[in-house]
Amino acid sequence: RAAGIASFQLFGENVVLDGADLRQTKFVFAHLIAPSFKGADISGADFRWASLIGASFDGSVARGANFLEAVLDKSSFKCALAEGASFYSASVQDARMNNA
């Protein structure tokens, strides 16, 4: 379980974290192109100021996740559970949030 991991610089493309337990993980300032968090538990995770263009959060559990000023353009949150998640000042251009 990755919960409680300290902040770290994260850069990458097509990173797959499907089904991972990432509760409370810090992704502050992460720069990921087309990452996949399908079915992952990202409850309470911190994505402040992250760039996650083309990310897939389909079917993820994102309760209380913080996406403050994150760039989530072209991302998908289909069927994600995002109660209490913050998207304040996030860029969500062309994002899909069907049944989220």
C-alpha positions as CSV (number, residue, x, y, z in Angstrom):
1,R,0.0,0.0,0.0
2,A,1.4,3.4,-1.0
3,A,-0.5,5.5,1.5
4,G,1.4,8.2,3.2
5,I,4.2,8.5,0.6
6,A,6.0,11.8,0.9
7,S,5.8,14.2,-2.0
8,F,8.2,13.4,-4.8
9,Q,8.8,14.7,-8.3
10,L,7.0,12.4,-10.8
11,F,7.3,12.7,-14.6
12,G,6.2,10.1,-17.1
13,E,4.1,9.0,-20.0
14,N,1.5,6.2,-20.1
15,V,2.1,5.3,-16.4
16,V,-0.4,2.6,-15.4
17,L,-1.6,2.6,-11.8
18,D,-4.8,0.7,-12.4
19,G,-6.4,-0.8,-9.2
20,A,-3.6,0.6,-7.0
21,D,-4.2,1.7,-3.4
22,L,-3.0,5.3,-3.5
23,R,-5.0,6.8,-0.6
24,Q,-3.4,9.9,0.8
25,T,-0.5,9.8,-1.8
26,K,0.9,13.1,-2.8
27,F,1.2,13.8,-6.5
28,V,1.8,17.5,-6.0
29,F,3.4,19.0,-9.2
30,A,3.4,15.6,-10.9
31,H,3.7,15.8,-14.7
32,L,2.1,12.7,-16.3
33,I,0.9,12.3,-19.9
34,A,-2.0,9.9,-20.3
35,P,-1.6,8.1,-16.9
36,S,-4.2,5.5,-16.0
37,F,-5.7,5.3,-12.5
38,K,-8.6,3.0,-13.6
39,G,-10.3,1.4,-10.5
40,A,-7.6,2.9,-8.2
41,D,-8.4,4.2,-4.7
42,I,-7.1,7.7,-4.7
43,S,-9.2,8.9,-1.7
44,G,-7.6,11.9,-0.1
45,A,-4.7,11.9,-2.7
46,D,-3.2,15.3,-3.3
47,F,-2.9,16.3,-7.0
48,R,-2.5,20.0,-6.4
49,W,-0.8,21.8,-9.4
50,A,-0.3,18.4,-11.2
51,S,-0.5,18.2,-15.0
52,L,-2.4,15.0,-15.9
53,I,-3.4,15.6,-19.5
54,G,-5.4,12.6,-20.9
55,A,-5.6,10.8,-17.6
56,S,-8.1,8.0,-17.0
57,F,-9.7,7.9,-13.6
58,D,-12.6,5.7,-14.8
59,G,-14.1,3.7,-12.0
60,S,-11.7,5.1,-9.4
61,V,-12.6,6.1,-5.8
62,A,-11.5,9.7,-5.4
63,R,-13.3,10.7,-2.3
64,G,-11.8,13.9,-0.8
65,A,-9.0,14.0,-3.5
66,N,-7.5,17.4,-4.1
67,F,-7.1,18.6,-7.7
68,L,-6.5,22.3,-6.9
69,E,-5.3,24.0,-10.0
70,A,-4.5,20.7,-11.7
71,V,-4.5,20.4,-15.4
72,L,-6.9,17.6,-16.3
73,D,-7.7,18.4,-19.9
74,K,-9.0,15.5,-22.0
75,S,-9.1,13.3,-18.8
76,S,-11.9,10.9,-18.0
77,F,-13.7,10.3,-14.7
78,K,-16.4,8.0,-16.0
79,C,-18.2,6.2,-13.1
80,A,-15.7,7.6,-10.6
81,L,-16.8,8.1,-7.0
82,A,-15.6,11.7,-6.3
83,E,-17.7,12.8,-3.3
84,G,-15.9,15.7,-1.5
85,A,-13.1,15.9,-4.2
86,S,-11.9,19.5,-4.9
87,F,-11.5,20.7,-8.5
88,Y,-11.1,24.3,-7.5
89,S,-9.5,26.3,-10.4
90,A,-8.6,23.0,-12.2
91,S,-8.5,23.0,-16.0
92,V,-10.9,20.3,-17.2
93,Q,-11.2,21.2,-20.9
94,D,-12.7,18.3,-22.9
95,A,-12.8,16.2,-19.7
96,R,-15.4,13.4,-19.4
97,M,-17.2,13.0,-16.1
98,N,-20.1,10.8,-17.1
99,N,-21.8,9.2,-14.0
100,A,-19.1,10.6,-11.7
